[in-house]
Amino acid sequence: MSIRQIKQPGEYAYTYSPFHEPIAQVKPGEKIAIHTLDAFENKLNGPEDLCTEKCFFPFLNPQTGPVFVQGAEPGDTLVVKIHEITPARDYAVTALIPNFGGLTSTQYTRTLNAPIKEETRLLPIRDGFIEFNEKIKLPYEPFVGTIGVAPQIEAINSLTPGNWGGNMDCVDTCPGNEVHFPVFVEGAYFFVGDAHATQGDGEITGVACEIPATVTVTFDLMKGKKIAWPRIVSEKYIMTTGSTRPVDDALRIASCELIEWMVCDYGFDRFEAYHLLGQAVKYRVGNMVDPNYTVVAKMSKEYLN
């Protein structure tokens, strides 16, 4: 049976909000393939193409959506099963951008230092690897950097992560995993874009290996199951996310959410769970460059049975 293809019929979305007109309605259990652009709107196609000349803030991270999920209501949990992420071209784009990134002056972290030199690189994707240079090949490990649902009343730019999801840059939002989102509005209003071929923890330069892609997913609903922040489930781990500034508060959100999950669904005493986090939790930094930072807290399933 063919998979339903969903493409943006007009302008892409640059905010997560309930005020966009849905581009499609989907039933739970229906497998769909969503076509996305890269974070630069596919405008950087050579080293001569510079982000500051081709792209204009805040029109970055174009999102395909919203997709209206039938039956989703406030207070439910939307389950997104990611099946495949297929690149739509044979190269990734990465860049250094003045006044953007974790190791340079930015609009949020001001210094008197001169901006870094701008640079765009195209990295070929061949045989399951990204060719960083003549000596270094990085494994193709795709995930979606920006994925989520509409908040209740806000319109929030697609560069910012929060409890709706958004630009979390979590490497675990990848094929084979489930991502769970709180539902704030009828239909959930699902958005996705900003696919990455690979990325280091923290996305320290502010840019991953950016690709346009086809993202194949299936939706499900946990009716009446209310969660506060996005969650991720893999074969080996349950994971929670926290997005805010500073990064230690993002870590605290993710940690508290993980403890609450262990208490509610796995029968832990709250402080027994806290003890276990102290000895067994794993953390990954999604990003430390966006308007909010994202941290993922992970607990092995072997300790939950």
Secondary structure, 3 states (H helix, E strand, C coil): CCCEEECCCCCCECEECCCCCCCEEECCCCEEEEEECCCCCCCCCCCCCCHHHHCECCECCCEEEEEEECCCCCCCEEEEEEEEEEECCCEEEEEEECCECCCCCCCCCCCCCCCCCCEEEEEEEECCEEECCCCCEEECCCEEEEEEECCCCCCEECCCCECCEECCCCCCCCCCCEEEEECCCCCCCEEEEEEECCCCCCCCCCCCCEECEEEEEEEEEECCCCCCCCEEECCCEEEEEEEECCHHHHHHHHHHHHHHHHHHHHCCCHHHHHHHHHHHCEEEEEECCCCCEEEEEEEEHHHCC
